[in-house]
């Protein structure tokens, strides 16, 4: 009896050690070097609440508002010309700086021609270029022209965050062990994150130009892998109630979902009032959004915002 | 104005959204239900629309003359920004005969208000409308509800108000939002622009064509 029990225990122990060893080798986790400054362990970044902002009032607010300036990196291609034109005409006017990067030049519209068909290689080039030409801008927003963004809400999200800290925000998704920010709902990078990225892009081992795995990994995942090497992790952008601010779907798609899921509370149960992005919207829908977001308003209705972001020159605000 | 088969697809969404901003809302239909709808004892169908409208206004006159100042007629596919409607109405006197909306020029000398964009009657205008039918001065001479109501307004000497904003932009719209906001290529003036009583100013996209204070819009299904 005892000898049988003994070999059973030995078998269990061996099996256990074998499994442990297998899982250790199996999990792909690059060695992380932690840069200076704090190491975030949280994976959600919330927009400041009213209380937080109120506490920061008296003089500091104006500094904050002036300091939060966003450089938009918009990735385009001739095949999405209508979206390119729409982005140019609508939401990108609200960026402090907007630069369009294309895979190949188009006769209709101007952009920085990266002359690159590979998506990951193109993104690398665009991010390098944006870093080199950053000037005094400290926040970077990367989006395709098929995304619609409300830059003021992006500024509100990062208002109290220090761009000298590494931030990599958006709609955080998980693929196995890898947490990454989905491309189609926009990617936010602080200056520090971009700086670290640009450095690691030189490292052919950690961040090869032709991509990592044997199979093609989408460029947003590639980005996450490279950033992970520098100690920068994807974080989900949320409002003070925990609702996601970066949407991979369009407004009507989200409302339709809400009609199905919360039929008695459609608008409330849908999306954040301070949403930063929507995806999959047609150029016409983008025009309608500009009208709905920046022009149409209910007279006399007070939104009680504590801050004012002045509309940029040439935008469609009154 | 609604009908039984629209309650679930359209009217419940009106009720859940902009109708909450009204001081009072009544859903007029052919049959009374727990929605709640007011049963007007009229059949459904486009040919009965004016009858339905007449009965609806008679109902309002009978039951709500004393607690309301303005009477908005909207369809179950209309969207109204009530705050902006209040703002627009604030410059008109409800004790005077006022008839407000998107003014169309054809058929009636002084014009009439588009049914699709929604229109508003002041207390006095409602009194005159109902009186007109009582005395036989107004009749159901046509199926075209908006135009026929306009004729009755003319007979009863009700004034047509100008609801454009301070920049001359319309606040009542008979079509959906994207219709006005999307840049269109140069084309021959479509019928609705010829219908407009006040000359429309069509300028590149967003700057002038739509008002900052929208009132009524009809939503496409």
Interface residues (C-beta under 8 A of the other chain):
Chain A: X89 X264 X266 X267 X284 X285 X287 X288 X290 X291 X292 X295 X296 X297 X298 X299 X300 X301 X316 X318
Chain B: X13 X16 X17 X81 X82 X83 X84 X86 X87 X177 X178 X181 X182 X183 X205 X206 X207 X210 X212 X213 X214
